[in-house]
Every structure is written in C-alpha cells, then in structure tokens.
Amino acid sequence: MNALHPLLRKAYDPDRFGKLARDIVADLEQHLREVQSRHTQRSMPWTPPDDERGFWEGRLNRPEGLVELMRLVVERSNRLQDPRYMGHQVAVPFPDGALVGMVTDMLNNGGAIYEMGPTNSAMEEVLMSRIGRMMGLPDGCGGVMCHGGTLANLVALLAARGWKAGPDADPWTQGDDGLGAVLVSDQAHYCVDRAVRIMGWGAEGVGLVATDARHKMTGEGLTEALRDMEARGRRVVSVVGSACTTSSGAYDDLNLLADFAEEHGLWFHVDGAHGAPAVFSERYAHLVAGLGRAHSVAMDFHKVMGVPALCTGLWYGRHDHSFLPFTQAAEYLWSDAEEPEWWNFGKRTFECTKRMLSTRVAAVLEEYGAEIWGHLIDRLFDLGRELADQVERRPDFESAMPPEANIVCFRHVPESMNSTSSEELNAFTAALRKKHLEEGPQYVVMTRFGGETWLRCTLMNPLTEAEDLEAMLDRIAFLAQDLTLQ
C-alpha cells in the first residue's frame, strides 16, 4: 500500500486547521464590527452578473489560499449584518450560528437513518414536539426539519393527499387520477403552485382564492373557489393559509380557514415560512390566532428566527401524520418498512441526507432560550410600523397598505408625477429602484401586485434604527431627482 500522500496529510492536519480557523474567525469578527458600524460604503456591493462572472473566471485561475479566498468572498458578498440591508427575507443570523456550522460541518452527521446521525435524529424529535407545543399545536404533535419552506410545503401537501385518499387508496404507492387540487390565496408564495404541479395535478390543480384589499382570503372567495374547482371535476384536498404572504406581509385569517376546512373535510396547512414565528411574541401573536388548529405548519428558522439558511420545520398536529407523505421500502436502510421508527427520518422526509439542522436550533435555545424569538419579532415588526409611519408623514411617498409584519411596500411619488398614468409611475418606480440598487448605500427590492409596482423593504436586522429608515427614504428621494429631470 502506498504511503499517505502529503497533500492528503496537509488537508487533515489539526494544527493547520486551527491556524486557518483563528485567521478566518478574526476576519469575520472584524467584518461584523465594520458592517454593524455602517463603515462599509454599501450594504450590497452590486456588480452586474456578467461582470461578476468575469471576475471569478479570472480569480479562480490563480489560487491564493483559503484565508484570502474567504476574505474576497466576504468583501464581495451581500452584507446582511449591515443595518442598512433591507432587501430580501433572509435571516441576519446570530453570529454564533457560524460557530455551530463549523462544528456540524466537521462532524457531518447527516442522514436518513439514526445510525448516521444519532444526536441529530434524537434532538430533532424532541425539539419538533417541544416547539410545536410552544406554537399552540396539541399534545401529540411532532414533525421534521428540512431544507427550506418550498420542500416543507410540498411534503405537507403530499401528506394532505394521503390523508384525503384514506387508508384504502395509498396514492404514494398506487398513484392518483391527477385531478387533485388545493385552494390557496392569489397572493401566496409560488412554491405552493410549484408543489401542486410537481404532484402531477398541473396548473388546473391550483384554485386561487380571491383576496380583499388587505390581501387576505375571504370566506366568499373560499366558497367560490371550492365550487369552481368541484364544477371542473377537481378533488380539493387542502386549503393553504399564508402567514404571511411574501409580497406584502399579509396574514390570512387562520380561524376562518380552519372553520372552512373542518366544514368541508379538507386538510388545513399553514405556510408560515416567514410569519409564523409571530406566535412567540405577546404583541403580535394575534396575527396567527388559529395556528394550533392546522393539520400542518411550515415555519422557517432561517428567516426571522436568527438561524442560517436553510433550516425549516414542518409540524403536524398529530405526530403519526408525519408518516403520511411517504410509504416506501428501503430494506438496506431500515429493518421493517411498516414499522413507524421515528428515529429513521428517511421515512418522513423528502431528503435522504440532510445537514444537522436540529443542532442549529438547539444552539439558539441553549444560549438564549425561546424568548429571544419573541424579542426579535417585536423588534422587526415594530421596525415595519416605524417605516410605515415615516412614509405616511412624507407627502411625496405612499404606502401600499399598513404593514402587519416587517414587510413594507411603498413608493416615491414626486409632486411632478401626481398626474401621471399608472404605467408611467410603474416605470418610474422600476427605474428608481434600479438606480438605488446600483448606487446604494441601502438595499431594497421591488414587487408588483394589483397592476402596481412598489418598492419593498423586509426589515430583518434588529440593529436597524429609525434613523436608518429615514436615511433610506431621503436617499431614494434624492436619487429620484435625476430621473424626474430627464
């Protein structure tokens, strides 16, 4: 047998690892100080896609070592820890989550079965039941963790399909007639539509429910959508509530949806990827009243709960419902395909291998307790109200609607554009957003609904202050001057 190659010895050397870790952590500490102090020029160092690709095509041809590569990645990446970053629904992670990631990446104990990751499997089982009860789900609840809300919503709808079919017709084994359907808000996240299509029900399997002026599903809309789907020969299996919608942050009336689901024998699923953590806040828990009545709930730990992406929980009101989505033999993994075996998560998750997700969540609870989630929600949602108040106080700005969460949609309407058409105002808003993207220093995004284009802030950083919001509005108004003079 040949001797161990020196390159492999270098790769696994503990002393070398320790030195690299100290250098990289020191750089991250400095990065954190700089961005939190707003000393960097911009919260998002925007580069056109072709330019960025060209940069990396050149740089990756001349390796300079891991520490230098990491410094370059930090320099050129979005700075979510900067209080001026107000863009997408991405967590500003608690910094110690990076240390957890270092440990779990080293251990790499993922997997579909208990033997591959015993601590992860047992910890996940305990946490999902415990947190589910904190959320108001009944005793006997449980669930799984997975990589993202898109996957959680798909698996929940697979469970709904199996539940609706009943014990004598297992669609996972036998397939179905392709005529299933789901009722969902016309403002819901597109991943619900995607899940329905993946399940083979096509575009016609999505029954869009009309919403009111606040983007909430109505009772009349639910009744009409169900009647329409049934008239088209569709078998509705589930109604999906949004807590909250992605574009505008609107919360559906979950008790209304629960009542409707009970009346019509439907599975009630809550897509709470972004907004379900309101349940941990005394101030905002009313937004998710009725959450505990759901058959299933998806909630991202990696949005407003301080955990790095991806880390999502999928809860079931009844633990045994977590086995509904999949019934599949894999004798090389587990002994008896018919035995529940909670400890072998491959029986309940779409993924086979997955990261040590439960450790990320356990670390937050270990260091801060669940109360930190309530404080985080209070701070972020309060920032949403603060921004809306500032917008209302400015005659040259307007809000799309009062925010319920930390998502605020607004636009700048200079006096010179008060009499312009909707199309012209939409074009102006898009151009203004592009200019702000390119020049910063803040970062906001854009959305469209009801035929109108809006700027959109998702306030994810608890270190953002009212002065940062004011500076962002000032900057947008300043940049608009060049556009109105053209």
C-alpha positions in Angstrom: 0.0 0.0 0.0 1.3 3.4 -0.9 2.1 6.0 1.8 -0.3 8.7 2.5 0.1 11.5 0.0 1.5 14.7 1.5 -1.5 16.7 0.1 -3.9 14.5 2.0 -1.8 14.8 5.2 -2.0 18.6 4.8 -5.7 18.5 4.3 -6.4 16.6 7.5 -3.7 18.3 9.7 -5.3 19.6 13.0 -2.6 22.2 13.6 -3.2 23.7 10.1 -6.9 23.7 10.7 -6.6 25.5 14.0 -4.5 28.3 12.4 -6.9 28.7 9.5 -9.9 28.8 11.9 -8.3 31.5 14.0 -7.4 33.7 11.0 -10.9 33.3 9.4 -12.8 33.9 12.7 -10.7 37.0 13.3 -11.6 38.3 9.8 -15.3 37.6 10.5 -15.1 39.4 13.8 -13.7 42.5 12.0 -16.3 42.2 9.3 -19.0 42.2 11.9 -17.7 45.3 13.6 -17.4 47.2 10.3 -20.8 46.4 8.9 -22.6 46.9 12.2 -20.9 50.3 12.4 -22.1 51.2 8.9 -18.5 51.9 7.9 -18.7 50.0 4.7 -19.6 52.0 1.7 -22.7 49.9 0.7 -24.8 47.2 2.3 -24.8 45.4 -1.1 -21.8 45.6 -3.3 -23.8 45.4 -6.6 -22.0 44.1 -9.6 -23.7 43.3 -12.9 -23.9 39.4 -13.3 -21.6 39.3 -16.4 -19.0 41.4 -14.6 -19.1 39.2 -11.5 -18.7 36.1 -13.6 -15.8 37.6 -15.4 -14.1 38.5 -12.1 -14.3 34.9 -10.8 -13.3 33.4 -14.1 -10.0 35.3 -13.7 -9.6 34.9 -9.9 -10.2 31.2 -9.7 -7.4 30.7 -12.2 -4.8 31.9 -9.6 -5.4 30.3 -6.1 -4.0 32.3 -3.2 -5.1 30.2 -0.3 -8.2 29.7 1.8 -7.9 32.7 4.0 -7.5 35.1 1.0 -10.4 33.4 -0.8 -12.7 33.8 2.2 -11.6 37.5 2.6 -12.6 38.0 -1.0 -15.9 36.3 -0.6 -16.8 38.4 2.4 -15.8 41.6 0.5 -17.9 40.8 -2.5 -21.0 39.3 -0.8 -24.2 40.9 0.4 -23.8 42.3 3.9 -26.9 41.2 5.8 -25.3 42.2 9.1 -25.3 45.8 7.9 -28.3 47.6 9.4 -28.9 49.3 6.0 -29.7 46.0 4.3 -33.5 46.0 4.0 -34.0 43.7 1.0 -35.0 40.0 0.9 -36.4 37.7 3.5 -33.1 36.3 4.6 -32.1 35.9 8.3 -29.5 38.1 9.8 -28.0 35.1 11.7 -27.0 35.2 15.3 -23.2 35.3 14.7 -22.6 32.3 17.0 -24.6 30.3 14.4 -21.4 30.4 12.3 -19.6 28.5 15.1 -22.3 25.9 15.2 -21.9 25.5 11.5 -18.2 24.9 11.9 -18.8 22.1 14.4 -21.6 20.4 12.4 -19.7 20.7 9.1 -16.8 19.0 10.7 -18.9 16.2 12.2 -21.1 15.8 9.1 -23.6 13.5 10.8 -26.5 13.9 8.4 -28.5 11.1 7.0 -31.8 9.3 6.6 -31.3 6.9 9.5 -30.5 7.0 13.1 -27.1 5.2 12.8 -25.8 8.0 10.5 -26.7 10.9 12.9 -27.9 9.7 16.4 -27.7 13.1 18.1 -29.3 14.9 15.2 -32.2 12.4 15.0 -33.0 12.4 18.7 -32.6 16.1 19.1 -34.8 16.8 16.2 -37.6 14.6 17.5 -37.5 16.3 20.9 -37.3 19.8 19.5 -40.1 19.5 17.0 -42.6 18.2 19.6 -41.5 20.8 22.1 -41.5 23.8 19.8 -44.8 22.6 18.3 -46.4 22.8 21.7 -45.0 26.3 22.1 -46.8 27.2 18.9 -50.1 26.1 20.3 -50.3 22.7 18.5 -51.9 20.0 20.6 -50.1 17.4 22.8 -49.0 14.6 20.5 -47.8 17.0 17.8 -44.5 16.4 16.0 -42.7 16.8 12.8 -39.4 17.0 10.8 -36.8 19.6 9.8 -35.9 20.0 6.2 -34.0 22.3 3.8 -36.4 25.1 3.1 -40.1 26.1 3.1 -40.5 25.1 -0.5 -39.8 21.5 0.4 -41.8 21.7 3.6 -44.9 22.9 1.7 -44.5 20.1 -0.9 -44.3 17.4 1.8 -47.2 18.8 3.7 -49.4 18.6 0.5 -48.2 15.1 0.0 -49.5 14.3 3.5 -52.8 16.0 2.7 -53.1 13.9 -0.4 -52.6 10.7 1.5 -54.9 11.8 4.3 -57.7 12.7 1.9 -57.3 9.4 0.0 -57.8 7.3 3.1 -56.3 4.0 4.2 -57.7 2.0 1.2 -56.1 4.1 -1.5 -52.4 5.0 -1.0 -51.5 7.5 -3.7 -47.8 7.2 -2.9 -47.9 3.5 -4.0 -50.8 3.5 -6.4 -50.6 7.0 -7.9 -53.8 9.0 -8.4 -56.0 10.3 -11.2 -54.3 13.6 -11.5 -57.4 15.5 -10.5 -56.4 16.7 -7.0 -56.5 20.3 -6.1 -55.5 22.8 -3.5 -57.1 26.1 -2.5 -54.7 28.9 -1.9 -54.6 32.7 -1.9 -53.9 34.5 -5.1 -51.1 36.3 -3.1 -49.5 33.1 -1.8 -45.9 32.1 -2.4 -45.3 30.5 -5.8 -43.9 27.3 -4.2 -47.4 26.1 -3.5 -48.3 26.3 -7.2 -45.0 24.6 -7.9 -45.8 21.8 -5.4 -49.1 21.1 -7.0 -47.5 20.8 -10.4 -44.8 18.5 -9.1 -47.6 16.3 -7.7 -48.9 15.9 -11.2 -52.0 18.0 -10.8 -51.0 20.6 -13.3 -51.9 24.3 -13.3 -55.6 23.4 -13.0 -54.9 21.9 -9.6 -54.4 25.3 -8.1 -57.6 27.0 -7.0 -56.8 30.7 -6.5 -58.9 32.3 -3.8 -59.8 35.9 -4.1 -58.4 38.3 -1.5 -59.6 41.6 -0.1 -57.9 45.0 -0.2 -55.5 43.8 2.5 -54.5 40.7 0.5 -56.4 38.3 2.9 -58.5 35.4 1.7 -62.3 35.9 2.2 -65.0 33.5 3.1 -66.8 34.3 -0.1 -63.6 33.7 -2.0 -63.1 30.3 -0.4 -66.7 29.2 -1.2 -66.5 30.4 -4.7 -63.1 28.7 -5.4 -64.3 25.4 -3.9 -67.5 25.5 -6.0 -65.5 26.3 -9.1 -62.9 23.5 -8.6 -65.6 20.9 -8.0 -67.5 22.1 -11.1 -64.4 21.4 -13.1 -64.2 17.9 -11.7 -61.4 18.6 -9.3 -61.0 16.9 -5.9 -59.9 19.5 -3.4 -57.8 18.0 -0.7 -56.4 21.1 1.2 -56.7 24.7 1.9 -53.4 26.6 2.4 -53.2 29.7 4.6 -50.5 32.3 4.3 -48.8 33.6 7.5 -47.8 35.8 5.9 -47.8 36.5 2.1 -44.4 37.2 0.6 -45.1 40.3 -1.4 -47.0 42.3 1.2 -46.7 40.5 4.5 -50.5 39.9 4.9 -51.8 37.3 7.3 -54.8 35.2 6.3 -57.5 34.7 9.0 -56.4 31.3 10.1 -59.5 30.6 12.2 -61.7 31.4 9.1 -59.6 28.9 7.1 -59.7 26.3 9.9 -63.5 26.6 10.1 -63.8 26.2 6.3 -61.5 23.2 6.3 -63.5 21.5 9.0 -66.8 22.1 7.3 -65.6 20.7 4.0 -63.4 17.9 5.2 -60.1 19.5 4.0 -56.6 19.3 5.3 -55.6 22.7 6.7 -52.0 23.7 6.0 -50.3 26.9 7.1 -47.4 28.3 5.1 -45.9 30.2 7.9 -42.4 30.2 6.5 -41.9 33.9 7.2 -44.5 35.0 9.6 -45.5 32.0 11.9 -42.8 33.0 14.5 -45.2 35.8 15.5 -46.6 33.1 17.8 -43.6 33.7 20.1 -44.5 37.4 20.6 -47.1 38.5 23.0 -47.5 41.7 21.0 -48.0 40.0 17.6 -49.3 36.5 18.4 -52.8 37.6 17.4 -51.7 37.6 13.8 -51.5 33.8 13.9 -54.6 33.1 16.0 -55.8 29.6 14.9 -52.4 28.3 14.1 -52.8 25.5 16.5 -55.8 24.2 14.6 -53.8 23.4 11.5 -53.1 19.8 10.3 -49.6 21.0 9.3 -47.5 24.1 9.6 -44.3 25.1 7.8 -42.0 27.6 9.5 -38.5 28.7 8.5 -36.0 29.1 11.3 -33.8 30.9 8.7 -36.0 33.9 8.2 -37.0 35.8 11.4 -35.5 33.4 13.9 -31.8 34.1 13.6 -30.7 30.7 12.1 -28.6 30.4 9.0 -30.2 29.1 5.9 -31.6 26.5 5.2 -33.5 25.3 8.2 -37.2 24.8 8.2 -39.6 23.0 10.5 -42.7 21.1 9.2 -45.1 20.3 12.1 -48.1 18.1 12.2 -50.9 18.4 14.7 -50.7 14.6 15.0 -47.3 13.0 15.1 -48.4 10.0 13.2 -49.5 12.2 10.3 -45.8 12.8 9.6 -45.6 9.3 8.1 -48.4 10.1 5.5 -46.3 11.6 2.7 -44.1 8.5 2.1 -44.5 4.8 2.3 -41.5 3.2 0.6 -39.4 0.1 1.2 -35.7 0.6 1.6 -34.5 -2.6 3.3 -30.9 -1.6 3.2 -31.7 1.3 5.4 -34.3 0.1 7.9 -35.5 -3.2 9.1 -39.2 -3.1 8.6 -40.9 -0.7 6.2 -44.2 -1.0 8.0 -42.9 0.0 11.5 -43.0 3.7 12.2 -39.5 4.1 13.5 -39.5 7.8 14.3 -35.7 7.7 14.6 -35.2 6.9 10.9 -36.1 10.2 9.4 -35.9 8.9 5.8 -39.4 7.6 6.4 -40.8 11.1 6.9 -38.6 13.5 4.9 -38.1 14.1 1.2 -34.3 14.3 1.7 -32.2 11.2 2.4 -29.0 13.0 3.6 -29.6 16.3 5.4 -27.5 18.6 7.5 -27.5 18.6 11.3 -30.4 21.1 11.3 -31.6 20.4 14.8 -28.2 21.4 16.3 -28.7 24.9 14.8 -32.0 25.3 16.6 -30.8 23.7 19.8 -27.9 26.1 19.9 -30.3 29.1 19.9 -32.4 27.7 22.7 -29.3 26.7 24.7 -27.7 30.1 24.5 -30.8 32.4 24.7 -34.0 30.5 25.2 -37.1 30.7 23.1 -37.8 34.2 24.4 -35.2 35.6 22.0 -37.6 34.8 19.2 -40.3 36.9 20.7 -37.9 39.8 21.2 -36.7 39.5 17.6 -40.3 39.5 16.3 -41.2 42.5 18.4 -38.2 44.5 17.1 -38.5 43.6 13.4 -42.3 44.1 13.3 -42.0 47.3 15.2 -39.5 48.5 12.6 -42.1 47.8 9.9 -44.5 50.1 11.7 -41.9 52.7 12.1 -41.1 52.7 8.4 -44.8 52.9 7.5 -45.3 55.8 9.9 -42.3 57.6 8.3 -43.7 57.0 4.8 -47.1 58.4 5.8 -45.6 61.5 7.2 -44.0 62.3 3.8 -46.3 63.8 1.2 -44.1 62.6 -1.6 -44.3 58.9 -0.5 -47.2 56.5 -0.3 -47.8 53.0 1.2 -49.5 50.1 -0.5 -51.2 49.2 2.8 -50.4 49.3 6.5 -48.0 46.5 7.3 -48.8 43.6 9.6 -45.3 42.2 9.7 -41.8 43.5 8.9 -42.6 43.7 5.2 -43.4 47.3 4.0 -44.4 48.2 0.4 -44.3 51.8 -0.6 -43.2 54.1 -3.4 -41.9 57.6 -4.1 -44.3 59.9 -5.9 -42.7 63.3 -6.6 -45.1 66.2 -6.9 -44.3 66.4 -10.6 -45.7 62.9 -11.1 -49.0 63.3 -9.3 -51.0 63.4 -12.5 -49.0 60.7 -14.4 -50.6 57.4 -15.5 -50.2 54.1 -13.6 -47.9 52.8 -16.3 -45.6 55.8 -16.1 -45.5 55.6 -12.3 -44.7 51.9 -12.5 -41.8 52.6 -15.0 -40.5 55.4 -12.8 -40.5 53.2 -9.7 -38.7 50.4 -11.5 -36.1 52.9 -12.8 -35.7 54.4 -9.3 -35.2 51.0 -7.8 -32.5 50.1 -10.4 -30.7 53.4 -9.7 -30.8 52.8 -5.9 -29.6 49.2 -6.4 -26.6 50.5 -8.3 -25.7 53.4 -6.0 -26.9 52.3 -2.5 -25.9 52.6 0.2 -29.0 50.8 1.4 -30.6 47.8 -0.3 -34.3 47.5 -1.0 -36.2 45.4 -3.5 -39.3 45.7 -5.6 -42.7 43.9 -6.0 -45.8 44.1 -8.1 -49.4 43.4 -7.3 -52.8 44.8 -8.4 -51.1 46.1 -11.5 -48.9 48.5 -9.5 -45.1 48.5 -8.9 -43.9 49.1 -5.4 -40.6 49.3 -3.5 -40.4 46.7 -0.8 -38.4 46.5 2.4 -38.1 43.5 4.6 -36.6 44.6 7.8 -34.6 41.6 9.0 -31.8 43.3 11.1 -32.7 44.1 14.7 -29.8 46.6 14.7 -31.6 48.8 12.1 -32.7 52.1 13.7 -35.3 54.6 12.8 -32.5 56.9 11.5 -31.5 54.2 9.0 -35.1 54.1 7.7 -35.2 57.9 7.4 -31.8 57.9 5.6 -33.1 55.3 3.1 -36.2 57.4 2.3 -34.0 60.5 2.0 -31.7 58.7 -0.4 -34.5 57.4 -2.6 -36.0 60.9 -2.9 -32.5 62.3 -3.7 -31.9 59.7 -6.4 -35.3 60.4 -7.9 -34.3 64.0 -8.7 -32.1 62.8 -11.6 -34.9 60.7 -13.0 -37.5 63.4 -12.9 -35.2 65.9 -14.6 -34.6 63.6 -17.6 
